[in-house]
Amino acid sequence: MWTKERLQNTIKKQLKDHVFVIASNREPYSHEYSGKAIKWAKAIGGLTVALDPVMQACKGIWVAYGSGDADKDAVDKNDKVQVPPDKPRYTLKRVWLTKEEEIGYYYGYANQSLWPLSHIAYRQPIFNREHWNCYKAVNKKFADAILKEIGDKKAFIWLQDYHLVKCAQYIKEKRKNVISALFWHIPWPNPEVFRVCPQKKELLEGLLANDLLGFHILYHCHNFLSTIEQELEAKVNWEELSVIYKGHKTIVRPFPISVDAEAISRHASNIKVTRSIDKIPLDIDPPYEILCLGIDRVDYTKGILEKIKAVDRFLEKYPEYQGKFVYLQLGALGRLRIQTYKDLINSIQALAEEVNWKYRSGYWYPIVLVNKRIEYNKILAYYRSADLCLVASLHDGMNLVAKEYLMANVDLKGMLVLSHFTGAARDLKDAILINPYDTEAFADGIYTALKMSKKERENRIKKMRQSIDEKNIYRWAGHFIEQLLKL
Ligand code: G6P
């Protein structure tokens, strides 16, 4: 069983003479002004939440974009700050971006080209040469910041996600012998989808500068290898899952990411969470007997519109639930400078209003949307109160909400309704699996979950909790590092 301690020991023993660097676009902790005072906040995204406990165990350096408005006032002269700010365990080094860089690299190439290209959710990617140049310049900035940190020491650099595709290449141009790995947190599409990208060769060459490439599931590894075969003159070894390109070998492996299972269960059982459960009906405007929950960053890949359509059909088909059932959709807004996201918010709002108008009766209406950041204890209380949690991604690398919900489900109540198109569905077979595009079957899935006997529900949840407990975040990081040590 992998634990924080086992991971710590592995790193202490095996990587002791290496500088351990993680780099991602999103920072795990930001500093923000609140009036004149500076407050800090923990990021809420899947990637940062998953990696923070790993980093706390490893005590390395995390390089990330300093996006908080008070970030510059919280760092030392080397742009570093110790985090978590209330209980320092590791170093966060911030990289600064100009507004133009943020527009071209983050809002542009990362989120209007690579994000829609990688998720098959039928949003056309936009490719703009200026965005691409900006993206490369920012990757160079990250590479320079990392190079400065490692100097001429031995180093293990662990890059995260689609924001930093070119980084390893820039690092290796200066320091050939460092070990570099990248974990791709989103799906890798099939070659037919990927081939439209005008920068495909440069992207693939950037990724193949890494010694190890990780994806959540084997299917994405296979998609990646097929893409390489189609696009580059490289030697793909399907048995070993590796690529040799221009004399350099890259190992490709699946590592399904997870959560800090034990910590979530422990926090969910604490007295603060238990107390706030009683207050939840006061937070939700319409009265209800059955609470159905959805928590997603507001994104077109998450199937939020599809969930509302399924709830509509469910109430139409099973009218006995009208007046009793409330669907609460929580989620932070992001990427709002991109028009597609602004349009999505409007569409969600409009659809929810339409459905509420259709069924409203007295004080009751079925859909409640809350688009704001919610305190962690409160989220845990929502997870524990919910009779049902809906995860309906149209395409998702893993989806950690599904795993977090189950680990917070210490009372073994409720049920998970989960999209087939998430990486999580490969493992969580005891959830009610649905196709979010099939409204009728999705509505029936909600009904099946609600009708399930207490005993069956408990059995299924227990099984899924056990599996997540075993395949926790420390195992994910431990396997990744063990694979690197084999190289
Ligand atoms: C999701 C994806 C991650 C990605 C992150 C970026 O959590 O699963 O792979 O890195 O979004 O979100 P952001 O808010 O930083 O754009």
Boltz pocket constraint, residues with backbone or C-beta under 6 A from the ligand:
constraints:
  - pocket:
      binder: B
      contacts: [[A, 25], [A, 26], [A, 45], [A, 46], [A, 47], [A, 161], [A, 185], [A, 186], [A, 334], [A, 335], [A, 397]]
      max_distance: 6.0
